[in-house]
Amino acid sequence: MTYGADRIYAEVSYVAYHFHWSPDAILDMEHAQRLRYVQEIAAINTRLNEER
């Protein structure tokens, strides 16, 4: 199974924006690990938005 380039760019951009990590460091992660960070960031953002 291949993972779409657009999806990879979106995930890398999302994590890099929020954690200020380099794209290379993010791309070096296994997909499952990168996806977990995406999910955790989304959960943090959801909690922050609900508190407002």
C-alpha positions as CSV (number, residue, x, y, z in Angstrom):
1,M,0.0,0.0,0.0
2,T,1.3,3.4,-0.8
3,Y,0.7,6.6,1.1
4,G,-0.3,9.6,-1.0
5,A,2.3,12.4,-1.3
6,D,-0.4,15.0,-0.5
7,R,-1.2,13.3,2.7
8,I,2.5,13.1,3.7
9,Y,3.0,16.8,3.0
10,A,0.0,17.6,5.1
11,E,1.2,15.5,8.0
12,V,4.7,16.8,7.9
13,S,3.5,20.4,7.6
14,Y,1.1,20.0,10.5
15,V,3.7,18.5,12.9
16,A,6.4,21.0,11.8
17,Y,4.1,23.9,12.3
18,H,3.1,23.0,15.8
19,F,6.3,21.4,17.1
20,H,8.9,23.4,15.0
21,W,10.6,20.2,14.1
22,S,12.5,19.9,10.8
23,P,10.7,18.1,7.9
24,D,13.6,15.7,7.7
25,A,13.2,14.7,11.3
26,I,9.5,14.2,10.8
27,L,10.0,12.2,7.6
28,D,12.4,9.9,9.4
29,M,9.6,8.7,11.6
30,E,7.7,5.6,10.9
31,H,4.2,6.4,9.5
32,A,2.4,5.2,12.7
33,Q,4.6,7.4,14.9
34,R,4.0,10.4,12.7
35,L,0.3,9.8,12.6
36,R,0.3,9.5,16.4
37,Y,1.8,13.0,16.7
38,V,-0.8,14.3,14.2
39,Q,-3.5,12.8,16.4
40,E,-2.0,14.2,19.6
41,I,-1.7,17.7,18.1
42,A,-5.3,17.6,17.0
43,A,-6.4,16.6,20.5
44,I,-4.5,19.4,22.0
45,N,-6.0,21.9,19.6
46,T,-9.5,20.5,20.2
47,R,-9.1,20.9,24.0
48,L,-7.7,24.5,23.6
49,N,-10.7,25.4,21.3
50,E,-13.2,24.0,23.8
51,E,-11.7,26.0,26.6
52,R,-12.3,29.3,24.8
